[in-house]
Amino acid sequence: EHISNTTKPLVLLVSDENKFSDVLDMFELLHGKEVGDKPFVIPYFNPVSPLVLNAGTVDKMKVSIERGLPIIFSNYSMAGASTPLTPAGTLTLLMAELLAGLVVSQTIKKGASILLGMLPVYFDMRTMLNFYDPQSILISVACSEMMKHYQIPHCSTSGSGTGWGMDLIAADTYWMNTLALLLSNGHLAPFIGDSLGSKSISPTTFVHCHEIIDQALRLHDGFQLDEVNSAISEIYKVGPGKNFLNQPSTLRNYKNGYYISGVYPHYSMEKWQEAGSPPARQVLREKTQDLMKSAPAPEEYDEFIAKGERFIKERFKV
């Protein structure tokens, strides 16, 4: 279903280690070429904290690397349970695991492409639940700086799994995570959209996260500070008490000079009341529903699904 419905690259997790090669075989059948030829999937692997790298994970790493795929090696902590309950202790243990994974990958094939990263969540002993703490993001930033030092691509936290759907709780974490990683050395953040401890998917979260990422990238990109953009001649020409509505900088930039949301209109109080005083969450839900209804099915969808189902029936005799 994923491959049939997107043209974007995919992060691949396969829980059954005995079927990992079969999944790659199916991908090759669907695309008519080897997965290592212009890779469109990146397998994602985890050690078992603390400090265990099991045979099944190593076997899947070996299969991926031998087929020419880049891989993600990322670990997951529960500070206070599987790692020490200090940021420095968690960082130290998780870095040791990542470097072990790096060594294994290069033992399989020198120069194998790999991204390293960590999901340093905390463990609440009162509720028996894991969660992102602000220091989780800080530990991930520290990891990104270490990867910069080692000159290895970084796979960061994405802030996913928090909240009860797309709510204030989730928005807090996504914003904090996205800004922190963009302003450090973060590269790939592979997961968005899940909530309630990653046990459910919220379509509205995908849409709102697009807003967050768009705006965070705008902040990250900064602005040009030079003679033209400083508009000193315009300021001198207009002078005190007038306006810049018809000046070159306005006419040149009014279409893209500021962020315009694809979801939330810039309502005044009066316009908002005329629209029925909608809660922002309602506007987000309606936009999400519109996107889901209007998204066209890929032209090759039926063909891909039929080929995939035929492969599964023939390979597993079902």
C-alpha positions as CSV (number, residue, x, y, z in Angstrom):
1,E,0.0,0.0,0.0
2,H,2.8,2.5,0.9
3,I,4.7,2.0,-2.4
4,S,1.5,2.0,-4.4
5,N,0.4,5.3,-3.0
6,T,3.5,7.5,-3.0
7,T,6.5,8.6,-5.1
8,K,8.4,9.6,-2.0
9,P,11.3,7.5,-0.5
10,L,10.3,5.2,2.4
11,V,11.8,4.3,5.7
12,L,11.4,0.6,6.1
13,L,10.8,-1.3,9.3
14,V,10.2,-5.1,9.1
15,S,9.4,-6.7,12.5
16,D,9.7,-10.3,11.3
17,E,13.4,-10.8,10.6
18,N,12.7,-14.0,8.6
19,K,10.7,-12.0,6.0
20,F,13.0,-9.1,5.5
21,S,14.6,-10.4,2.3
22,D,11.2,-11.3,1.0
23,V,10.1,-7.7,1.4
24,L,13.1,-6.5,-0.6
25,D,12.4,-9.1,-3.3
26,M,8.8,-7.8,-3.6
27,F,10.1,-4.3,-4.0
28,E,12.4,-5.4,-6.8
29,L,9.5,-7.2,-8.5
30,L,7.3,-4.1,-8.3
31,H,9.9,-1.7,-9.6
32,G,11.6,-4.0,-12.0
33,K,15.1,-3.2,-10.8
34,E,17.4,-4.0,-7.8
35,V,16.7,-2.0,-4.7
36,G,20.3,-0.8,-4.6
37,D,20.0,0.8,-8.0
38,K,18.9,4.3,-7.1
39,P,17.5,3.3,-3.6
40,F,14.0,4.4,-2.7
41,V,13.8,2.7,0.7
42,I,16.1,3.1,3.8
43,P,15.9,0.2,6.2
44,Y,15.7,1.2,9.8
45,F,17.4,-0.9,12.5
46,N,17.6,-0.8,16.3
47,P,19.9,-2.4,18.9
48,V,18.2,-3.5,22.1
49,S,19.2,-1.1,24.9
50,P,21.2,-1.4,27.0
51,L,24.1,-2.6,24.8
52,V,22.6,-5.6,23.0
53,L,22.9,-6.0,19.2
54,N,21.0,-9.2,18.4
55,A,21.7,-11.6,15.6
56,G,18.4,-10.8,13.7
57,T,19.3,-7.1,13.5
58,V,22.8,-7.9,12.3
59,D,21.4,-10.3,9.7
60,K,19.1,-7.6,8.3
61,M,21.9,-5.1,8.3
62,K,24.0,-7.5,6.3
63,V,21.2,-8.2,3.7
64,S,20.6,-4.4,3.2
65,I,24.2,-3.5,2.9
66,E,25.0,-6.3,0.5
67,R,22.1,-5.2,-1.7
68,G,23.5,-1.7,-1.8
69,L,21.0,0.0,0.4
70,P,21.9,2.8,2.8
71,I,20.7,2.0,6.4
72,I,19.5,3.9,9.5
73,F,20.9,2.6,12.8
74,S,19.0,4.3,15.6
75,N,18.5,3.4,19.2
76,Y,15.6,4.0,21.7
77,S,16.1,4.7,25.3
78,M,13.8,4.8,28.3
79,A,15.8,6.9,30.7
80,G,15.6,5.5,34.1
81,A,14.9,2.0,32.8
82,S,17.1,1.0,29.8
83,T,19.5,3.9,30.2
84,P,20.7,6.0,33.2
85,L,18.4,8.7,34.4
86,T,20.7,11.6,33.5
87,P,21.1,13.2,30.1
88,A,24.8,12.6,30.1
89,G,24.4,9.0,31.1
90,T,21.8,8.3,28.4
91,L,23.9,10.1,25.8
92,T,27.0,8.0,26.7
93,L,25.2,4.7,26.6
94,L,23.4,5.4,23.4
95,M,26.5,6.7,21.7
96,A,28.3,3.5,22.6
97,E,25.5,1.5,20.9
98,L,25.6,3.7,17.8
99,L,29.4,3.4,17.4
100,A,29.1,-0.4,17.8
101,G,26.5,-0.4,15.0
102,L,28.8,1.7,12.8
103,V,31.7,-0.8,13.3
104,V,29.4,-3.7,12.4
105,S,28.3,-1.9,9.2
106,Q,31.8,-1.2,8.1
107,T,32.8,-4.8,8.9
108,I,30.2,-6.0,6.6
109,K,31.3,-3.6,3.8
110,K,33.9,-0.8,4.1
111,G,32.3,2.5,3.2
112,A,28.7,1.2,3.6
113,S,26.2,4.1,3.8
114,I,24.8,4.6,7.2
115,L,22.9,7.2,9.2
116,L,23.1,7.2,13.0
117,G,20.7,8.6,15.6
118,M,18.8,8.1,18.8
119,L,15.4,8.5,20.3
120,P,16.2,9.4,23.9
121,V,12.8,9.2,25.6
122,Y,12.1,9.1,29.3
123,F,10.2,6.5,31.3
124,D,7.6,7.7,33.8
125,M,7.6,5.2,36.6
126,R,4.3,6.4,38.0
127,T,2.3,5.8,34.8
128,M,4.6,3.2,33.2
129,L,4.7,5.2,30.0
130,N,7.5,6.6,27.9
131,F,7.5,10.3,26.8
132,Y,9.6,13.1,25.3
133,D,11.1,15.5,27.8
134,P,12.7,18.8,26.7
135,Q,16.0,17.1,27.6
136,S,15.2,14.4,25.1
137,I,15.5,17.0,22.4
138,L,18.7,18.3,23.9
139,I,20.2,14.8,24.0
140,S,19.3,14.4,20.3
141,V,20.9,17.8,19.5
142,A,24.1,16.6,21.3
143,C,24.0,13.4,19.2
144,S,23.7,15.5,16.0
145,E,26.8,17.5,17.0
146,M,28.7,14.3,17.6
147,M,27.7,13.1,14.2
148,K,29.0,16.3,12.7
149,H,32.3,15.6,14.5
150,Y,32.4,12.1,13.1
151,Q,31.2,13.3,9.6
152,I,28.3,10.9,9.6
153,P,24.7,11.7,8.5
154,H,22.4,12.1,11.5
155,C,18.9,10.6,11.9
156,S,17.1,12.7,14.5
157,T,14.1,12.6,16.7
158,S,10.9,13.9,15.1
159,G,8.8,14.5,18.1
160,S,6.3,11.9,17.2
161,G,4.2,9.7,19.5
162,T,3.1,12.5,21.9
163,G,-0.3,13.9,22.4
164,W,-3.8,12.5,22.0
165,G,-4.1,13.2,18.3
166,M,-3.1,16.6,16.9
167,D,-3.4,18.7,20.0
168,L,-1.5,21.2,22.1
169,I,0.7,18.5,23.6
170,A,1.8,17.2,20.2
171,A,2.3,20.7,18.8
172,D,4.6,21.6,21.7
173,T,6.9,18.6,21.1
174,Y,6.9,18.8,17.3
175,W,7.8,22.6,17.3
176,M,10.5,22.1,20.0
177,N,12.0,19.2,18.1
178,T,11.9,20.6,14.6
179,L,13.4,24.0,15.6
180,A,16.1,22.4,17.7
181,L,17.3,20.0,15.1
182,L,17.2,22.6,12.2
183,L,19.3,24.9,14.2
184,S,21.8,22.2,15.0
185,N,23.1,19.5,12.7
186,G,20.0,17.4,12.2
187,H,19.5,15.7,8.9
188,L,16.6,13.1,8.6
189,A,13.6,13.0,11.0
190,P,11.8,9.8,9.8
191,F,8.6,9.7,11.8
192,I,5.5,12.0,12.1
193,G,1.8,11.4,12.4
194,D,1.6,9.0,15.3
195,S,0.2,9.7,18.7
196,L,-0.8,8.1,22.0
197,G,2.6,6.5,22.5
198,S,2.8,5.6,18.7
199,K,-0.1,3.3,19.0
200,S,-2.4,5.4,16.7
201,I,-2.1,7.5,13.5
202,S,-3.6,10.9,13.3
203,P,-4.1,12.3,9.7
204,T,-4.5,15.8,11.1
205,T,-1.1,15.5,12.6
206,F,0.5,15.0,9.2
207,V,-1.2,18.1,7.9
208,H,-0.3,20.3,10.9
209,C,3.3,19.0,10.9
210,H,3.6,20.2,7.3
211,E,2.8,23.6,8.6
212,I,5.4,23.3,11.4
213,I,8.1,22.1,9.1
214,D,7.4,24.8,6.5
215,Q,7.6,27.6,9.0
216,A,10.6,26.1,10.8
217,L,12.5,25.8,7.5
218,R,11.7,29.5,6.8
219,L,13.2,30.4,10.2
220,H,16.2,28.2,9.5
221,D,16.8,29.7,6.0
222,G,17.3,33.2,7.6
223,F,17.3,36.3,5.4
224,Q,19.8,38.2,3.3
225,L,21.2,41.3,4.9
226,D,22.8,43.4,2.1
227,E,22.4,46.8,0.5
228,V,19.5,45.8,-1.8
229,N,17.4,44.0,0.9
230,S,18.1,46.7,3.5
231,A,16.1,49.0,1.3
232,I,18.0,52.1,2.6
233,S,17.2,54.2,-0.5
234,E,13.5,53.4,-0.1
235,I,13.5,54.3,3.6
236,Y,15.2,57.6,2.7
237,K,12.7,58.3,-0.2
238,V,9.5,57.5,1.8
239,G,10.6,59.3,4.9
240,P,8.6,59.7,8.2
241,G,4.9,59.1,8.5
242,K,4.2,57.6,5.1
243,N,4.0,54.0,3.8
244,F,5.7,51.4,1.7
245,L,2.7,50.0,-0.2
246,N,3.9,51.0,-3.6
247,Q,7.6,50.7,-3.1
248,P,9.8,48.3,-5.1
249,S,10.5,46.0,-2.2
250,T,6.8,45.5,-1.5
251,L,5.9,45.1,-5.2
252,R,8.7,42.6,-5.6
253,N,8.0,40.5,-2.5
254,Y,4.3,40.8,-1.6
255,K,3.5,37.3,-2.9
256,N,6.2,35.5,-1.0
257,G,7.6,38.0,1.6
258,Y,5.8,36.3,4.5
259,Y,4.4,32.9,5.3
260,I,0.9,32.1,4.2
261,S,-0.7,29.0,5.8
262,G,-2.4,26.5,3.6
263,V,-4.6,25.5,6.5
264,Y,-5.3,28.4,8.8
265,P,-6.7,31.7,7.3
266,H,-5.5,35.1,8.6
267,Y,-8.9,35.9,10.2
268,S,-9.6,39.2,11.9
269,M,-12.0,38.8,14.9
270,E,-14.9,40.0,12.7
271,K,-14.1,37.6,9.8
272,W,-13.7,34.7,12.3
273,Q,-17.1,35.4,13.7
274,E,-18.6,35.6,10.2
275,A,-17.1,32.2,9.5
276,G,-19.0,30.8,12.5
277,S,-16.1,31.2,15.1
278,P,-14.5,27.8,14.1
279,P,-12.0,26.3,16.5
280,A,-8.6,25.9,14.9
281,R,-8.8,22.1,15.3
282,Q,-12.1,22.1,13.3
283,V,-10.4,24.0,10.5
284,L,-7.5,21.6,10.5
285,R,-9.8,18.6,10.4
286,E,-11.8,19.9,7.5
287,K,-8.6,20.7,5.6
288,T,-7.4,17.2,6.2
289,Q,-10.6,15.7,5.0
290,D,-10.5,17.8,1.9
291,L,-7.0,16.7,1.1
292,M,-7.9,13.0,1.6
293,K,-10.9,13.3,-0.6
294,S,-9.2,15.2,-3.4
295,A,-5.9,13.2,-3.5
296,P,-5.8,11.4,-6.8
297,A,-5.1,7.6,-6.8
298,P,-1.8,6.8,-8.6
299,E,-2.3,5.6,-12.2
300,E,-0.5,2.3,-11.5
301,Y,-2.1,1.7,-8.1
302,D,-4.2,-1.4,-9.2
303,E,-1.3,-2.9,-11.1
304,F,1.0,-2.5,-8.1
305,I,-1.4,-4.0,-5.7
306,A,-2.2,-7.0,-7.9
307,K,1.5,-7.7,-8.5
308,G,2.2,-7.4,-4.8
309,E,-0.7,-9.7,-3.8
310,R,0.4,-12.3,-6.4
311,F,3.9,-12.2,-5.1
312,I,2.7,-12.8,-1.5
313,K,0.5,-15.7,-2.5
314,E,3.2,-17.4,-4.5
315,R,6.0,-16.8,-2.0
316,F,4.1,-17.9,1.1
317,K,1.5,-20.2,-0.4
318,V,-1.5,-18.3,1.0
